[in-house]
Each structure stands twice: as structure tokens, then as C-alpha cells.
Amino acid sequence: MSTARKTKKQKTKKPKIPKRLPGDPSKAEMVKRMIRVDQAGEYGAVRIYEGQLSVLGKSASAPALEHMAKQERRHLDAFNKLIPERRVRPTALLPLWHVAGFALGAGTALLGEKAAHACTVAVEEVIDEHYAGQIARLDAEGGEKKLRDRLEEFRLEEVEHRQTSLDLGAKDTPGYEALTGLIRAGSRLAIWLSTRI
């Protein structure tokens, strides 16, 4: 029997979906909020990669960063189309995410390639959970299969970005736990704000 290390598949914990309560947003409003926050999140992700590439554009990490940025731009394009199709008001915070995303990407890249990858790990962990929660909510509500399938496709690409960044040494970043904890908290706050504002 081989003692080779087995690779574990990244599994996302299935979120518990509470029953709809009086005063909760309607299904239509829930979907609009999903599109609003996802467009904002993908916009922020594109800006993070632009910031990282502004510093690391000629580094060994550049091809991986460019590949991930290309996928994020495709995600953003999909939500940019859904905004007018579904008559969704974009978040009013896009100017903030424009600056904050770039600053986060460039700032972590200035700390080194591994810190930039640690940033990706932290953001993608939150996005994986976020998309999984939205998918579970859509499954519970029924309908919206096309949107649900698109979210799952994007979620799997975000999981791939996380794994790529781990493979490129993200955990070797000095202060990894503190840095990723701070970025995860900021990402969760950005999601909460963009859903509502």
C-alpha cells in the first residue's frame, strides 16, 4: 500500500439556510441583492489583481496572476450584463472598491509575492463561502437555474485561485494568519456593505 500523500478536495461547508421570515426581502429583491454584491465583489477582485500586477507584473508570479485576473474580468463582465438586464441598482460603493481593491492588491504585492498570494487565499475563502451561501439560498427558493449554475462555475474558479495561491507559497508569508484574518474580515464587511448600499 502506498504511503503517498493523498490530495484532499477543497470542500465548501454547505450553509444552513433559515426559512423566510416576515419582513425578509422577496425572492426578486434577494436576487437583485445577489447580483449587486457579486458585481461589486468581482469589480473589487479585478482591482486587486490590477494592483498586484502593477507591482509584480514582471515577477515569476505574473502568469498566474494574469490568468486569475482574466477569469475575474470574465466574471465581472457577466455581472455587468446582468445589472441592466435585471434592472439592478449597482452599489454606490464602487468608487471606494476601485481605490480599496487596487490598494489592497498593490499593498500586499509590495510585501512580496507570497503576501500577494496570501491576499488571494483570504479573499477567495470568503468568496467561496459567499457564493456557496447564495447557491444554497437559490436551491432552497427554486428557480433561477441559469444564475445558480453561473455562480457555481465562478465559485469553482475562485476555489482554483485559492489553491493556486497556496501552491505558490501563500502560507510562507510572515504573519500569514494575522494578514489573512484581517483581509477576510475586510472582505466580509465589503460584502455586507455592498449588499445594502
VOMARDO-143244 format. One record per residue (C-alpha): residue number from 1; residue in three letters; y, x, z. Coordinates in nm, 4 decimals, padded with zeros to 6 digits. Example, Ala and Ser with C-alpha at 12.3 -4.5 7.8 and 13.67 -1.06 7.14 Angstrom:
! residues 2
num	residu	y	x	z
1	ALA	-00.4500	01.2300	00.7800
2	SER	-00.1060	01.3670	00.7140
//
This chain:
! residues 197
num	residu	y	x	z
1	MET	00.0000	00.0000	00.0000
2	SER	00.3392	00.1345	-00.0995
3	THR	00.5904	00.2119	00.1702
4	ALA	00.8780	00.1961	-00.0788
5	ARG	01.1813	00.0141	00.0423
6	LYS	01.1998	-00.3432	-00.0832
7	THR	01.5334	-00.4711	-00.2012
8	LYS	01.6366	-00.7951	-00.0364
9	LYS	01.8085	-01.0537	-00.2497
10	GLN	02.1502	-01.1491	-00.1243
11	LYS	02.1109	-01.4996	00.0145
12	THR	02.4037	-01.7174	00.0968
13	LYS	02.3656	-01.9283	00.4064
14	LYS	02.3747	-02.2916	00.2985
15	PRO	02.6735	-02.4534	00.4689
16	LYS	02.6317	-02.7689	00.6729
17	ILE	02.8319	-03.0486	00.5128
18	PRO	02.9687	-03.3081	00.7556
19	LYS	02.9751	-03.6717	00.6482
20	ARG	03.3002	-03.8008	00.5070
21	LEU	03.5220	-03.9437	00.7809
22	PRO	03.8064	-04.1953	00.7594
23	GLY	04.1215	-04.0093	00.6587
24	ASP	03.9329	-03.7359	00.4691
25	PRO	04.0585	-03.6683	00.1177
26	SER	03.8998	-03.8792	-00.1561
27	LYS	03.6453	-03.7150	-00.3838
28	ALA	03.9110	-03.6853	-00.6576
29	GLU	04.1550	-03.5177	-00.4162
30	MET	03.8789	-03.2900	-00.2853
31	VAL	03.8047	-03.1735	-00.6424
32	LYS	04.1758	-03.1160	-00.7082
33	ARG	04.1987	-02.9034	-00.3936
34	MET	03.8941	-02.7051	-00.5059
35	ILE	04.0489	-02.6317	-00.8439
36	ARG	04.3853	-02.5441	-00.6841
37	VAL	04.2408	-02.2979	-00.4350
38	ASP	03.9945	-02.1466	-00.6815
39	GLN	04.2658	-02.0842	-00.9392
40	ALA	04.4755	-01.9168	-00.6681
41	GLY	04.1787	-01.7101	-00.5487
42	GLU	04.0878	-01.5878	-00.8952
43	TYR	04.4542	-01.5067	-00.9597
44	GLY	04.4600	-01.3025	-00.6383
45	ALA	04.1361	-01.1261	-00.7373
46	VAL	04.2799	-01.0280	-01.0762
47	ARG	04.5859	-00.8865	-00.8988
48	ILE	04.3664	-00.6911	-00.6520
49	TYR	04.1811	-00.5255	-00.9402
50	GLU	04.5092	-00.4558	-01.1209
51	GLY	04.6327	-00.2824	-00.8063
52	GLN	04.3119	-00.0829	-00.7691
53	LEU	04.3147	00.0207	-01.1350
54	SER	04.6804	00.1275	-01.1120
55	VAL	04.5640	00.3937	-00.8663
56	LEU	04.2032	00.4553	-00.9720
57	GLY	04.2299	00.3945	-01.3479
58	LYS	04.1061	00.7450	-01.4320
59	SER	03.8533	00.7779	-01.1481
60	ALA	03.4741	00.7595	-01.1588
61	SER	03.5044	00.4016	-01.0267
62	ALA	03.7269	00.2844	-01.3130
63	PRO	03.4472	00.1474	-01.5385
64	ALA	03.3005	-00.0629	-01.2554
65	LEU	03.6458	-00.1866	-01.1521
66	GLU	03.7328	-00.2736	-01.5117
67	HIS	03.4048	-00.4653	-01.5540
68	MET	03.4698	-00.6673	-01.2377
69	ALA	03.8340	-00.7258	-01.3382
70	LYS	03.7204	-00.8577	-01.6765
71	GLN	03.4903	-01.1104	-01.5088
72	GLU	03.7687	-01.2169	-01.2711
73	ARG	04.0041	-01.2704	-01.5675
74	ARG	03.7390	-01.4939	-01.7281
75	HIS	03.7120	-01.6926	-01.4022
76	LEU	04.0907	-01.7260	-01.3870
77	ASP	04.1072	-01.8409	-01.7497
78	ALA	03.8562	-02.1184	-01.6707
79	PHE	04.0643	-02.2469	-01.3783
80	ASN	04.3886	-02.2089	-01.5741
81	LYS	04.2409	-02.4556	-01.8254
82	LEU	04.1247	-02.6963	-01.5529
83	ILE	04.4705	-02.7137	-01.3889
84	PRO	04.6343	-02.9159	-01.6729
85	GLU	04.3108	-03.0912	-01.7787
86	ARG	04.2650	-03.2352	-01.4288
87	ARG	04.6394	-03.2682	-01.3581
88	VAL	04.6156	-03.0408	-01.0576
89	ARG	04.9284	-02.9018	-00.8974
90	PRO	04.8858	-02.5231	-00.8617
91	THR	04.9517	-02.3722	-00.5227
92	ALA	05.3158	-02.2977	-00.4504
93	LEU	05.1998	-01.9624	-00.3119
94	LEU	05.1187	-01.7948	-00.6463
95	PRO	05.4271	-01.5652	-00.6228
96	LEU	05.3044	-01.4480	-00.2812
97	TRP	04.9488	-01.3875	-00.4100
98	HIS	05.0989	-01.1981	-00.7070
99	VAL	05.2535	-00.9433	-00.4716
100	ALA	04.9939	-00.9517	-00.1916
101	GLY	04.6951	-00.9155	-00.4254
102	PHE	04.8391	-00.6139	-00.6041
103	ALA	04.9487	-00.4565	-00.2738
104	LEU	04.6023	-00.5029	-00.1218
105	GLY	04.4327	-00.3536	-00.4259
106	ALA	04.6690	-00.0574	-00.4599
107	GLY	04.6849	-00.0014	-00.0845
108	THR	04.3095	00.0182	-00.0373
109	ALA	04.2771	00.2338	-00.3514
110	LEU	04.5311	00.4783	-00.2067
111	LEU	04.2916	00.5169	00.0873
112	GLY	04.0240	00.6265	-00.1608
113	GLU	03.7617	00.4868	-00.3956
114	LYS	03.5284	00.3864	-00.1138
115	ALA	03.8063	00.1958	00.0628
116	ALA	03.8794	00.0077	-00.2597
117	HIS	03.5105	-00.0838	-00.2761
118	ALA	03.5182	-00.1895	00.0902
119	CYS	03.8041	-00.4243	-00.0009
120	THR	03.5888	-00.5770	-00.2749
121	VAL	03.2950	-00.6216	-00.0374
122	ALA	03.5123	-00.8044	00.2167
123	VAL	03.6817	-01.0316	-00.0370
124	GLU	03.3585	-01.1133	-00.2190
125	GLU	03.1759	-01.2008	00.1049
126	VAL	03.4424	-01.4613	00.1771
127	ILE	03.4441	-01.5894	-00.1814
128	ASP	03.0642	-01.6183	-00.1823
129	GLU	03.0807	-01.8346	00.1329
130	HIS	03.3731	-02.0320	-00.0107
131	TYR	03.2039	-02.1123	-00.3414
132	ALA	02.8745	-02.1915	-00.1639
133	GLY	03.0603	-02.4420	00.0562
134	GLN	03.2231	-02.6056	-00.2447
135	ILE	02.8895	-02.6249	-00.4284
136	ALA	02.7221	-02.7841	-00.1252
137	ARG	03.0069	-03.0363	-00.0998
138	LEU	02.9750	-03.1251	-00.4687
139	ASP	02.5970	-03.1569	-00.4303
140	ALA	02.6464	-03.3922	-00.1350
141	GLU	02.9028	-03.6034	-00.3221
142	GLY	02.7147	-03.6141	-00.6540
143	GLY	02.8654	-03.5876	-00.9995
144	GLU	03.0845	-03.3008	-01.1250
145	LYS	02.7768	-03.1122	-01.2526
146	LYS	02.9764	-02.9050	-01.5025
147	LEU	03.2211	-02.7887	-01.2337
148	ARG	02.9380	-02.7303	-00.9865
149	ASP	02.7447	-02.5162	-01.2363
150	ARG	03.0552	-02.3162	-01.3232
151	LEU	03.1189	-02.2468	-00.9536
152	GLU	02.7600	-02.1267	-00.9122
153	GLU	02.7930	-01.8975	-01.2149
154	PHE	03.1126	-01.7494	-01.0733
155	ARG	02.9612	-01.7216	-00.7228
156	LEU	02.6719	-01.5160	-00.8570
157	GLU	02.9131	-01.2807	-01.0327
158	GLU	03.1081	-01.2393	-00.7072
159	VAL	02.7809	-01.1520	-00.5286
160	GLU	02.7175	-00.8951	-00.8033
161	HIS	03.0642	-00.7433	-00.7424
162	ARG	02.9853	-00.7135	-00.3722
163	GLN	02.6557	-00.5385	-00.4425
164	THR	02.8135	-00.3024	-00.6960
165	SER	03.0755	-00.2049	-00.4388
166	LEU	02.8104	-00.1470	-00.1727
167	ASP	02.6157	00.0678	-00.4189
168	LEU	02.9324	00.2713	-00.4826
169	GLY	02.9632	00.3647	-00.1154
170	ALA	03.1866	00.0981	00.0385
171	LYS	03.0199	00.1330	00.3795
172	ASP	03.1033	00.5050	00.3888
173	THR	03.4722	00.4187	00.4273
174	PRO	03.6136	00.5450	00.7580
175	GLY	03.6890	00.2383	00.9715
176	TYR	03.4794	00.0171	00.7412
177	GLU	03.4180	-00.2602	00.9969
178	ALA	03.7833	-00.2844	01.1012
179	LEU	03.9117	-00.2717	00.7432
180	THR	03.6691	-00.5313	00.6084
181	GLY	03.7189	-00.7555	00.9117
182	LEU	04.0943	-00.7578	00.8545
183	ILE	04.0553	-00.8267	00.4814
184	ARG	03.8037	-01.1069	00.5447
185	ALA	04.0437	-01.2721	00.7911
186	GLY	04.3304	-01.2444	00.5426
187	SER	04.1141	-01.3884	00.2637
188	ARG	04.0134	-01.6871	00.4763
189	LEU	04.3784	-01.7506	00.5638
190	ALA	04.4761	-01.7317	00.1948
191	ILE	04.2070	-01.9891	00.1108
192	TRP	04.3229	-02.2237	00.3863
193	LEU	04.6868	-02.1987	00.2788
194	SER	04.6216	-02.2317	-00.0955
195	THR	04.4115	-02.5425	-00.0463
196	ARG	04.7028	-02.7172	00.1239
197	ILE	05.0290	-02.5713	-00.0092
//
